[in-house]
Amino acid sequence: MDRRTFIRSGSAAAVAALALPACRASGPRVPTLAQPVIPRWRGFNLTELTGGRQVRPFLESDFEWMADWGFDFARLPMS
């Protein structure tokens, strides 16, 4: 396939793709389901207890500044 044939067939496909939504909009209306409301969570990972050589305890100040910055929850991964 040469370049001109490729461009010609690509533009024909693009025109057909643009025409499809217009044809579909004129057809029968299909009822749509309501989108569920998903809560917006903002979390933070505290990785002090995941292992390694430096094992630090969780500090109260960590939770205070997370709350000040607007985080909703803290995830505490432990190994």
PyMOL Python script that loads the backbone (N, CA, C, O; Angstrom):
from pymol import cmd

cmd.read_pdbstr("""\
ATOM      1  N   MET A   1       0.859  -1.166   0.000  1.00  0.00           N
ATOM      2  CA  MET A   1       0.000   0.000   0.000  1.00  0.00           C
ATOM      3  C   MET A   1       0.908   1.232   0.000  1.00  0.00           C
ATOM      4  O   MET A   1       1.817   1.357   0.821  1.00  0.00           O
ATOM      5  N   ASP A   2       0.642   2.113  -0.920  1.00  0.00           N
ATOM      6  CA  ASP A   2       1.454   3.319  -0.967  1.00  0.00           C
ATOM      7  C   ASP A   2       0.864   4.399  -0.063  1.00  0.00           C
ATOM      8  O   ASP A   2      -0.208   4.233   0.519  1.00  0.00           O
ATOM      9  N   ARG A   3       1.575   5.479   0.035  1.00  0.00           N
ATOM     10  CA  ARG A   3       1.202   6.534   0.982  1.00  0.00           C
ATOM     11  C   ARG A   3      -0.135   7.174   0.630  1.00  0.00           C
ATOM     12  O   ARG A   3      -0.934   7.449   1.525  1.00  0.00           O
ATOM     13  N   ARG A   4      -0.395   7.414  -0.633  1.00  0.00           N
ATOM     14  CA  ARG A   4      -1.652   8.076  -1.029  1.00  0.00           C
ATOM     15  C   ARG A   4      -2.863   7.201  -0.729  1.00  0.00           C
ATOM     16  O   ARG A   4      -3.899   7.700  -0.290  1.00  0.00           O
ATOM     17  N   THR A   5      -2.736   5.913  -0.963  1.00  0.00           N
ATOM     18  CA  THR A   5      -3.840   4.998  -0.666  1.00  0.00           C
ATOM     19  C   THR A   5      -4.097   4.943   0.832  1.00  0.00           C
ATOM     20  O   THR A   5      -5.246   4.907   1.273  1.00  0.00           O
ATOM     21  N   PHE A   6      -3.028   4.937   1.607  1.00  0.00           N
ATOM     22  CA  PHE A   6      -3.171   4.906   3.062  1.00  0.00           C
ATOM     23  C   PHE A   6      -3.874   6.165   3.568  1.00  0.00           C
ATOM     24  O   PHE A   6      -4.767   6.082   4.411  1.00  0.00           O
ATOM     25  N   ILE A   7      -3.473   7.322   3.058  1.00  0.00           N
ATOM     26  CA  ILE A   7      -4.095   8.574   3.497  1.00  0.00           C
ATOM     27  C   ILE A   7      -5.549   8.621   3.059  1.00  0.00           C
ATOM     28  O   ILE A   7      -6.405   9.069   3.821  1.00  0.00           O
ATOM     29  N   ARG A   8      -5.844   8.168   1.844  1.00  0.00           N
ATOM     30  CA  ARG A   8      -7.222   8.177   1.336  1.00  0.00           C
ATOM     31  C   ARG A   8      -8.121   7.266   2.174  1.00  0.00           C
ATOM     32  O   ARG A   8      -9.234   7.649   2.533  1.00  0.00           O
ATOM     33  N   SER A   9      -7.631   6.048   2.487  1.00  0.00           N
ATOM     34  CA  SER A   9      -8.456   5.133   3.271  1.00  0.00           C
ATOM     35  C   SER A   9      -8.569   5.607   4.726  1.00  0.00           C
ATOM     36  O   SER A   9      -9.604   5.405   5.363  1.00  0.00           O
ATOM     37  N   GLY A  10      -7.517   6.230   5.251  1.00  0.00           N
ATOM     38  CA  GLY A  10      -7.577   6.756   6.609  1.00  0.00           C
ATOM     39  C   GLY A  10      -8.558   7.893   6.736  1.00  0.00           C
ATOM     40  O   GLY A  10      -9.290   7.970   7.723  1.00  0.00           O
ATOM     41  N   SER A  11      -8.592   8.799   5.734  1.00  0.00           N
ATOM     42  CA  SER A  11      -9.549   9.900   5.805  1.00  0.00           C
ATOM     43  C   SER A  11     -10.976   9.413   5.614  1.00  0.00           C
ATOM     44  O   SER A  11     -11.900   9.978   6.198  1.00  0.00           O
ATOM     45  N   ALA A  12     -11.173   8.374   4.805  1.00  0.00           N
ATOM     46  CA  ALA A  12     -12.518   7.822   4.644  1.00  0.00           C
ATOM     47  C   ALA A  12     -12.987   7.189   5.949  1.00  0.00           C
ATOM     48  O   ALA A  12     -14.159   7.302   6.309  1.00  0.00           O
ATOM     49  N   ALA A  13     -12.076   6.523   6.659  1.00  0.00           N
ATOM     50  CA  ALA A  13     -12.437   5.926   7.942  1.00  0.00           C
ATOM     51  C   ALA A  13     -12.744   7.007   8.981  1.00  0.00           C
ATOM     52  O   ALA A  13     -13.643   6.836   9.805  1.00  0.00           O
ATOM     53  N   ALA A  14     -12.005   8.112   8.948  1.00  0.00           N
ATOM     54  CA  ALA A  14     -12.249   9.201   9.899  1.00  0.00           C
ATOM     55  C   ALA A  14     -13.596   9.849   9.653  1.00  0.00           C
ATOM     56  O   ALA A  14     -14.314  10.167  10.601  1.00  0.00           O
ATOM     57  N   VAL A  15     -13.949  10.048   8.392  1.00  0.00           N
ATOM     58  CA  VAL A  15     -15.256  10.636   8.066  1.00  0.00           C
ATOM     59  C   VAL A  15     -16.374   9.695   8.494  1.00  0.00           C
ATOM     60  O   VAL A  15     -17.396  10.145   9.012  1.00  0.00           O
ATOM     61  N   ALA A  16     -16.192   8.397   8.286  1.00  0.00           N
ATOM     62  CA  ALA A  16     -17.209   7.432   8.700  1.00  0.00           C
ATOM     63  C   ALA A  16     -17.352   7.411  10.219  1.00  0.00           C
ATOM     64  O   ALA A  16     -18.463   7.306  10.738  1.00  0.00           O
ATOM     65  N   ALA A  17     -16.238   7.508  10.924  1.00  0.00           N
ATOM     66  CA  ALA A  17     -16.289   7.502  12.385  1.00  0.00           C
ATOM     67  C   ALA A  17     -16.977   8.744  12.916  1.00  0.00           C
ATOM     68  O   ALA A  17     -17.685   8.678  13.921  1.00  0.00           O
ATOM     69  N   LEU A  18     -16.780   9.876  12.258  1.00  0.00           N
ATOM     70  CA  LEU A  18     -17.455  11.097  12.689  1.00  0.00           C
ATOM     71  C   LEU A  18     -18.942  11.064  12.368  1.00  0.00           C
ATOM     72  O   LEU A  18     -19.735  11.686  13.075  1.00  0.00           O
ATOM     73  N   ALA A  19     -19.331  10.363  11.333  1.00  0.00           N
ATOM     74  CA  ALA A  19     -20.738  10.294  10.940  1.00  0.00           C
ATOM     75  C   ALA A  19     -21.516   9.333  11.820  1.00  0.00           C
ATOM     76  O   ALA A  19     -22.729   9.490  11.962  1.00  0.00           O
ATOM     77  N   LEU A  20     -20.868   8.353  12.409  1.00  0.00           N
ATOM     78  CA  LEU A  20     -21.581   7.364  13.217  1.00  0.00           C
ATOM     79  C   LEU A  20     -22.301   7.950  14.423  1.00  0.00           C
ATOM     80  O   LEU A  20     -23.461   7.595  14.633  1.00  0.00           O
ATOM     81  N   PRO A  21     -21.708   8.815  15.224  1.00  0.00           N
ATOM     82  CA  PRO A  21     -22.461   9.364  16.357  1.00  0.00           C
ATOM     83  C   PRO A  21     -23.683  10.162  15.918  1.00  0.00           C
ATOM     84  O   PRO A  21     -24.696  10.161  16.617  1.00  0.00           O
ATOM     85  N   ALA A  22     -23.610  10.839  14.780  1.00  0.00           N
ATOM     86  CA  ALA A  22     -24.753  11.600  14.297  1.00  0.00           C
ATOM     87  C   ALA A  22     -25.900  10.670  13.918  1.00  0.00           C
ATOM     88  O   ALA A  22     -27.060  10.975  14.194  1.00  0.00           O
ATOM     89  N   CYS A  23     -25.590   9.547  13.292  1.00  0.00           N
ATOM     90  CA  CYS A  23     -26.627   8.578  12.931  1.00  0.00           C
ATOM     91  C   CYS A  23     -27.197   7.925  14.179  1.00  0.00           C
ATOM     92  O   CYS A  23     -28.400   7.669  14.248  1.00  0.00           O
ATOM     93  N   ARG A  24     -26.373   7.658  15.141  1.00  0.00           N
ATOM     94  CA  ARG A  24     -26.820   7.006  16.365  1.00  0.00           C
ATOM     95  C   ARG A  24     -27.708   7.929  17.199  1.00  0.00           C
ATOM     96  O   ARG A  24     -28.635   7.471  17.867  1.00  0.00           O
ATOM     97  N   ALA A  25     -27.418   9.235  17.157  1.00  0.00           N
ATOM     98  CA  ALA A  25     -28.204  10.190  17.939  1.00  0.00           C
ATOM     99  C   ALA A  25     -29.630  10.294  17.411  1.00  0.00           C
ATOM    100  O   ALA A  25     -30.544  10.608  18.173  1.00  0.00           O
ATOM    101  N   SER A  26     -29.837  10.039  16.125  1.00  0.00           N
ATOM    102  CA  SER A  26     -31.178  10.149  15.570  1.00  0.00           C
ATOM    103  C   SER A  26     -32.005   8.893  15.817  1.00  0.00           C
ATOM    104  O   SER A  26     -33.209   8.901  15.560  1.00  0.00           O
ATOM    105  N   GLY A  27     -31.403   7.821  16.304  1.00  0.00           N
ATOM    106  CA  GLY A  27     -32.107   6.572  16.562  1.00  0.00           C
ATOM    107  C   GLY A  27     -32.884   6.622  17.878  1.00  0.00           C
ATOM    108  O   GLY A  27     -32.985   7.678  18.502  1.00  0.00           O
ATOM    109  N   PRO A  28     -33.438   5.470  18.302  1.00  0.00           N
ATOM    110  CA  PRO A  28     -34.204   5.441  19.553  1.00  0.00           C
ATOM    111  C   PRO A  28     -33.300   5.725  20.744  1.00  0.00           C
ATOM    112  O   PRO A  28     -32.135   5.327  20.767  1.00  0.00           O
ATOM    113  N   ARG A  29     -33.851   6.417  21.730  1.00  0.00           N
ATOM    114  CA  ARG A  29     -33.088   6.808  22.922  1.00  0.00           C
ATOM    115  C   ARG A  29     -33.038   5.643  23.888  1.00  0.00           C
ATOM    116  O   ARG A  29     -34.073   5.072  24.232  1.00  0.00           O
ATOM    117  N   VAL A  30     -31.839   5.288  24.328  1.00  0.00           N
ATOM    118  CA  VAL A  30     -31.640   4.203  25.276  1.00  0.00           C
ATOM    119  C   VAL A  30     -31.470   4.815  26.661  1.00  0.00           C
ATOM    120  O   VAL A  30     -30.623   5.690  26.841  1.00  0.00           O
ATOM    121  N   PRO A  31     -32.261   4.375  27.648  1.00  0.00           N
ATOM    122  CA  PRO A  31     -32.102   4.963  28.987  1.00  0.00           C
ATOM    123  C   PRO A  31     -30.741   4.596  29.577  1.00  0.00           C
ATOM    124  O   PRO A  31     -30.257   3.476  29.416  1.00  0.00           O
ATOM    125  N   THR A  32     -30.147   5.551  30.253  1.00  0.00           N
ATOM    126  CA  THR A  32     -28.853   5.325  30.875  1.00  0.00           C
ATOM    127  C   THR A  32     -29.030   5.190  32.378  1.00  0.00           C
ATOM    128  O   THR A  32     -29.932   5.788  32.965  1.00  0.00           O
ATOM    129  N   LEU A  33     -28.165   4.403  32.992  1.00  0.00           N
ATOM    130  CA  LEU A  33     -28.197   4.240  34.434  1.00  0.00           C
ATOM    131  C   LEU A  33     -27.471   5.399  35.101  1.00  0.00           C
ATOM    132  O   LEU A  33     -26.546   5.978  34.531  1.00  0.00           O
ATOM    133  N   ALA A  34     -27.895   5.727  36.299  1.00  0.00           N
ATOM    134  CA  ALA A  34     -27.261   6.808  37.033  1.00  0.00           C
ATOM    135  C   ALA A  34     -25.853   6.376  37.468  1.00  0.00           C
ATOM    136  O   ALA A  34     -25.646   5.239  37.892  1.00  0.00           O
ATOM    137  N   GLN A  35     -24.918   7.276  37.360  1.00  0.00           N
ATOM    138  CA  GLN A  35     -23.546   7.010  37.767  1.00  0.00           C
ATOM    139  C   GLN A  35     -23.472   7.026  39.297  1.00  0.00           C
ATOM    140  O   GLN A  35     -23.928   7.980  39.927  1.00  0.00           O
ATOM    141  N   PRO A  36     -22.901   5.978  39.898  1.00  0.00           N
ATOM    142  CA  PRO A  36     -22.807   5.974  41.361  1.00  0.00           C
ATOM    143  C   PRO A  36     -21.842   7.048  41.845  1.00  0.00           C
ATOM    144  O   PRO A  36     -20.855   7.364  41.180  1.00  0.00           O
ATOM    145  N   VAL A  37     -22.142   7.594  42.999  1.00  0.00           N
ATOM    146  CA  VAL A  37     -21.282   8.621  43.588  1.00  0.00           C
ATOM    147  C   VAL A  37     -20.186   7.922  44.387  1.00  0.00           C
ATOM    148  O   VAL A  37     -20.471   7.184  45.329  1.00  0.00           O
ATOM    149  N   ILE A  38     -18.953   8.156  44.011  1.00  0.00           N
ATOM    150  CA  ILE A  38     -17.810   7.548  44.683  1.00  0.00           C
ATOM    151  C   ILE A  38     -17.189   8.603  45.582  1.00  0.00           C
ATOM    152  O   ILE A  38     -16.877   9.699  45.116  1.00  0.00           O
ATOM    153  N   PRO A  39     -17.002   8.295  46.877  1.00  0.00           N
ATOM    154  CA  PRO A  39     -16.428   9.310  47.762  1.00  0.00           C
ATOM    155  C   PRO A  39     -14.987   9.631  47.391  1.00  0.00           C
ATOM    156  O   PRO A  39     -14.251   8.770  46.909  1.00  0.00           O
ATOM    157  N   ARG A  40     -14.605  10.844  47.614  1.00  0.00           N
ATOM    158  CA  ARG A  40     -13.246  11.292  47.317  1.00  0.00           C
ATOM    159  C   ARG A  40     -12.385  11.107  48.561  1.00  0.00           C
ATOM    160  O   ARG A  40     -12.519  11.847  49.535  1.00  0.00           O
ATOM    161  N   TRP A  41     -11.511  10.124  48.520  1.00  0.00           N
ATOM    162  CA  TRP A  41     -10.632   9.836  49.649  1.00  0.00           C
ATOM    163  C   TRP A  41      -9.256  10.396  49.363  1.00  0.00           C
ATOM    164  O   TRP A  41      -8.764  10.341  48.236  1.00  0.00           O
ATOM    165  N   ARG A  42      -8.646  10.936  50.400  1.00  0.00           N
ATOM    166  CA  ARG A  42      -7.264  11.412  50.308  1.00  0.00           C
ATOM    167  C   ARG A  42      -6.491  10.760  51.432  1.00  0.00           C
ATOM    168  O   ARG A  42      -6.711  11.051  52.608  1.00  0.00           O
ATOM    169  N   GLY A  43      -5.583   9.876  51.056  1.00  0.00           N
ATOM    170  CA  GLY A  43      -4.855   9.120  52.054  1.00  0.00           C
ATOM    171  C   GLY A  43      -3.361   9.325  51.976  1.00  0.00           C
ATOM    172  O   GLY A  43      -2.834   9.964  51.066  1.00  0.00           O
ATOM    173  N   PHE A  44      -2.713   8.766  52.950  1.00  0.00           N
ATOM    174  CA  PHE A  44      -1.269   8.916  53.064  1.00  0.00           C
ATOM    175  C   PHE A  44      -0.714   7.615  53.606  1.00  0.00           C
ATOM    176  O   PHE A  44      -1.318   7.010  54.492  1.00  0.00           O
ATOM    177  N   ASN A  45       0.421   7.172  53.096  1.00  0.00           N
ATOM    178  CA  ASN A  45       1.089   5.964  53.576  1.00  0.00           C
ATOM    179  C   ASN A  45       2.165   6.341  54.586  1.00  0.00           C
ATOM    180  O   ASN A  45       3.030   7.168  54.301  1.00  0.00           O
ATOM    181  N   LEU A  46       2.108   5.735  55.757  1.00  0.00           N
ATOM    182  CA  LEU A  46       3.178   5.865  56.745  1.00  0.00           C
ATOM    183  C   LEU A  46       3.954   4.561  56.718  1.00  0.00           C
ATOM    184  O   LEU A  46       3.426   3.515  57.094  1.00  0.00           O
ATOM    185  N   THR A  47       5.192   4.615  56.280  1.00  0.00           N
ATOM    186  CA  THR A  47       5.951   3.392  56.033  1.00  0.00           C
ATOM    187  C   THR A  47       7.029   3.132  57.077  1.00  0.00           C
ATOM    188  O   THR A  47       8.053   2.523  56.767  1.00  0.00           O
ATOM    189  N   GLU A  48       6.815   3.586  58.309  1.00  0.00           N
ATOM    190  CA  GLU A  48       7.843   3.421  59.325  1.00  0.00           C
ATOM    191  C   GLU A  48       8.062   1.960  59.727  1.00  0.00           C
ATOM    192  O   GLU A  48       9.183   1.585  60.072  1.00  0.00           O
ATOM    193  N   LEU A  49       7.032   1.142  59.690  1.00  0.00           N
ATOM    194  CA  LEU A  49       7.136  -0.237  60.170  1.00  0.00           C
ATOM    195  C   LEU A  49       7.225  -1.266  59.050  1.00  0.00           C
ATOM    196  O   LEU A  49       6.864  -2.424  59.259  1.00  0.00           O
ATOM    197  N   THR A  50       7.693  -0.876  57.872  1.00  0.00           N
ATOM    198  CA  THR A  50       7.763  -1.829  56.770  1.00  0.00           C
ATOM    199  C   THR A  50       9.069  -2.598  56.740  1.00  0.00           C
ATOM    200  O   THR A  50       9.300  -3.358  55.800  1.00  0.00           O
ATOM    201  N   GLY A  51       9.905  -2.437  57.702  1.00  0.00           N
ATOM    202  CA  GLY A  51      11.148  -3.196  57.754  1.00  0.00           C
ATOM    203  C   GLY A  51      12.344  -2.315  57.503  1.00  0.00           C
ATOM    204  O   GLY A  51      12.263  -1.088  57.561  1.00  0.00           O
ATOM    205  N   GLY A  52      13.437  -2.951  57.226  1.00  0.00           N
ATOM    206  CA  GLY A  52      14.659  -2.209  57.017  1.00  0.00           C
ATOM    207  C   GLY A  52      15.409  -2.035  58.326  1.00  0.00           C
ATOM    208  O   GLY A  52      15.034  -2.589  59.359  1.00  0.00           O
ATOM    209  N   ARG A  53      16.456  -1.267  58.258  1.00  0.00           N
ATOM    210  CA  ARG A  53      17.295  -1.094  59.447  1.00  0.00           C
ATOM    211  C   ARG A  53      16.791   0.011  60.357  1.00  0.00           C
ATOM    212  O   ARG A  53      16.986  -0.063  61.570  1.00  0.00           O
ATOM    213  N   GLN A  54      16.154   1.025  59.813  1.00  0.00           N
ATOM    214  CA  GLN A  54      15.660   2.121  60.631  1.00  0.00           C
ATOM    215  C   GLN A  54      14.171   1.940  60.870  1.00  0.00           C
ATOM    216  O   GLN A  54      13.359   2.350  60.041  1.00  0.00           O
ATOM    217  N   VAL A  55      13.808   1.344  61.968  1.00  0.00           N
ATOM    218  CA  VAL A  55      12.402   1.163  62.329  1.00  0.00           C
ATOM    219  C   VAL A  55      12.052   2.264  63.316  1.00  0.00           C
ATOM    220  O   VAL A  55      12.537   2.279  64.447  1.00  0.00           O
ATOM    221  N   ARG A  56      11.204   3.187  62.873  1.00  0.00           N
ATOM    222  CA  ARG A  56      10.797   4.304  63.723  1.00  0.00           C
ATOM    223  C   ARG A  56       9.354   4.117  64.137  1.00  0.00           C
ATOM    224  O   ARG A  56       8.569   3.554  63.375  1.00  0.00           O
ATOM    225  N   PRO A  57       8.982   4.570  65.316  1.00  0.00           N
ATOM    226  CA  PRO A  57       7.571   4.512  65.715  1.00  0.00           C
ATOM    227  C   PRO A  57       6.771   5.601  64.991  1.00  0.00           C
ATOM    228  O   PRO A  57       7.338   6.566  64.478  1.00  0.00           O
ATOM    229  N   PHE A  58       5.464   5.431  64.961  1.00  0.00           N
ATOM    230  CA  PHE A  58       4.606   6.462  64.394  1.00  0.00           C
ATOM    231  C   PHE A  58       4.572   7.632  65.376  1.00  0.00           C
ATOM    232  O   PHE A  58       4.434   7.434  66.583  1.00  0.00           O
ATOM    233  N   LEU A  59       4.694   8.822  64.862  1.00  0.00           N
ATOM    234  CA  LEU A  59       4.692  10.018  65.695  1.00  0.00           C
ATOM    235  C   LEU A  59       3.336  10.706  65.616  1.00  0.00           C
ATOM    236  O   LEU A  59       2.696  10.726  64.565  1.00  0.00           O
ATOM    237  N   GLU A  60       2.908  11.270  66.740  1.00  0.00           N
ATOM    238  CA  GLU A  60       1.631  11.995  66.771  1.00  0.00           C
ATOM    239  C   GLU A  60       1.673  13.193  65.824  1.00  0.00           C
ATOM    240  O   GLU A  60       0.651  13.560  65.244  1.00  0.00           O
ATOM    241  N   SER A  61       2.841  13.801  65.667  1.00  0.00           N
ATOM    242  CA  SER A  61       2.959  14.965  64.779  1.00  0.00           C
ATOM    243  C   SER A  61       2.700  14.582  63.319  1.00  0.00           C
ATOM    244  O   SER A  61       2.213  15.405  62.544  1.00  0.00           O
ATOM    245  N   ASP A  62       3.025  13.329  62.933  1.00  0.00           N
ATOM    246  CA  ASP A  62       2.723  12.877  61.571  1.00  0.00           C
ATOM    247  C   ASP A  62       1.223  12.960  61.296  1.00  0.00           C
ATOM    248  O   ASP A  62       0.800  13.448  60.248  1.00  0.00           O
ATOM    249  N   PHE A  63       0.436  12.482  62.240  1.00  0.00           N
ATOM    250  CA  PHE A  63      -1.022  12.494  62.059  1.00  0.00           C
ATOM    251  C   PHE A  63      -1.582  13.908  62.118  1.00  0.00           C
ATOM    252  O   PHE A  63      -2.570  14.210  61.449  1.00  0.00           O
ATOM    253  N   GLU A  64      -0.966  14.773  62.906  1.00  0.00           N
ATOM    254  CA  GLU A  64      -1.441  16.154  63.002  1.00  0.00           C
ATOM    255  C   GLU A  64      -1.237  16.901  61.683  1.00  0.00           C
ATOM    256  O   GLU A  64      -2.152  17.575  61.209  1.00  0.00           O
ATOM    257  N   TRP A  65      -0.041  16.788  61.083  1.00  0.00           N
ATOM    258  CA  TRP A  65       0.154  17.528  59.846  1.00  0.00           C
ATOM    259  C   TRP A  65      -0.610  16.905  58.696  1.00  0.00           C
ATOM    260  O   TRP A  65      -0.969  17.609  57.753  1.00  0.00           O
ATOM    261  N   MET A  66      -0.875  15.585  58.745  1.00  0.00           N
ATOM    262  CA  MET A  66      -1.720  14.980  57.696  1.00  0.00           C
ATOM    263  C   MET A  66      -3.133  15.534  57.792  1.00  0.00           C
ATOM    264  O   MET A  66      -3.746  15.834  56.767  1.00  0.00           O
ATOM    265  N   ALA A  67      -3.659  15.675  58.996  1.00  0.00           N
ATOM    266  CA  ALA A  67      -5.000  16.246  59.169  1.00  0.00           C
ATOM    267  C   ALA A  67      -5.022  17.715  58.745  1.00  0.00           C
ATOM    268  O   ALA A  67      -5.992  18.169  58.139  1.00  0.00           O
ATOM    269  N   ASP A  68      -3.963  18.456  59.059  1.00  0.00           N
ATOM    270  CA  ASP A  68      -3.897  19.866  58.654  1.00  0.00           C
ATOM    271  C   ASP A  68      -3.864  20.020  57.134  1.00  0.00           C
ATOM    272  O   ASP A  68      -4.412  20.983  56.598  1.00  0.00           O
ATOM    273  N   TRP A  69      -3.230  19.084  56.442  1.00  0.00           N
ATOM    274  CA  TRP A  69      -3.157  19.148  54.990  1.00  0.00           C
ATOM    275  C   TRP A  69      -4.411  18.606  54.308  1.00  0.00           C
ATOM    276  O   TRP A  69      -4.519  18.687  53.085  1.00  0.00           O
ATOM    277  N   GLY A  70      -5.369  18.049  55.074  1.00  0.00           N
ATOM    278  CA  GLY A  70      -6.642  17.617  54.502  1.00  0.00           C
ATOM    279  C   GLY A  70      -6.727  16.155  54.136  1.00  0.00           C
ATOM    280  O   GLY A  70      -7.631  15.771  53.394  1.00  0.00           O
ATOM    281  N   PHE A  71      -5.816  15.312  54.628  1.00  0.00           N
ATOM    282  CA  PHE A  71      -5.894  13.886  54.350  1.00  0.00           C
ATOM    283  C   PHE A  71      -6.995  13.244  55.186  1.00  0.00           C
ATOM    284  O   PHE A  71      -7.181  13.605  56.348  1.00  0.00           O
ATOM    285  N   ASP A  72      -7.727  12.292  54.602  1.00  0.00           N
ATOM    286  CA  ASP A  72      -8.848  11.627  55.281  1.00  0.00           C
ATOM    287  C   ASP A  72      -8.432  10.408  56.074  1.00  0.00           C
ATOM    288  O   ASP A  72      -9.058  10.091  57.086  1.00  0.00           O
ATOM    289  N   PHE A  73      -7.393   9.717  55.642  1.00  0.00           N
ATOM    290  CA  PHE A  73      -7.000   8.482  56.331  1.00  0.00           C
ATOM    291  C   PHE A  73      -5.502   8.258  56.188  1.00  0.00           C
ATOM    292  O   PHE A  73      -4.842   8.847  55.332  1.00  0.00           O
ATOM    293  N   ALA A  74      -4.991   7.397  57.046  1.00  0.00           N
ATOM    294  CA  ALA A  74      -3.583   7.015  56.985  1.00  0.00           C
ATOM    295  C   ALA A  74      -3.514   5.495  56.827  1.00  0.00           C
ATOM    296  O   ALA A  74      -4.189   4.754  57.541  1.00  0.00           O
ATOM    297  N   ARG A  75      -2.699   5.049  55.894  1.00  0.00           N
ATOM    298  CA  ARG A  75      -2.507   3.625  55.700  1.00  0.00           C
ATOM    299  C   ARG A  75      -1.205   3.231  56.394  1.00  0.00           C
ATOM    300  O   ARG A  75      -0.166   3.862  56.200  1.00  0.00           O
ATOM    301  N   LEU A  76      -1.277   2.195  57.191  1.00  0.00           N
ATOM    302  CA  LEU A  76      -0.128   1.760  57.990  1.00  0.00           C
ATOM    303  C   LEU A  76       0.341   0.389  57.531  1.00  0.00           C
ATOM    304  O   LEU A  76      -0.006  -0.613  58.157  1.00  0.00           O
ATOM    305  N   PRO A  77       1.122   0.314  56.450  1.00  0.00           N
ATOM    306  CA  PRO A  77       1.603  -1.000  55.996  1.00  0.00           C
ATOM    307  C   PRO A  77       2.671  -1.525  56.953  1.00  0.00           C
ATOM    308  O   PRO A  77       3.578  -0.794  57.352  1.00  0.00           O
ATOM    309  N   MET A  78       2.550  -2.795  57.311  1.00  0.00           N
ATOM    310  CA  MET A  78       3.502  -3.404  58.223  1.00  0.00           C
ATOM    311  C   MET A  78       3.950  -4.749  57.658  1.00  0.00           C
ATOM    312  O   MET A  78       3.155  -5.460  57.043  1.00  0.00           O
ATOM    313  N   SER A  79       5.189  -5.091  57.859  1.00  0.00           N
ATOM    314  CA  SER A  79       5.676  -6.392  57.394  1.00  0.00           C
ATOM    315  C   SER A  79       6.257  -7.163  58.545  1.00  0.00           C
ATOM    316  O   SER A  79       6.722  -8.288  58.363  1.00  0.00           O
TER     317      SER A  79
END
""", "prot")
cmd.dss("prot")
cmd.show_as("cartoon", "prot")
cmd.util.cbc("prot")
cmd.orient("prot")
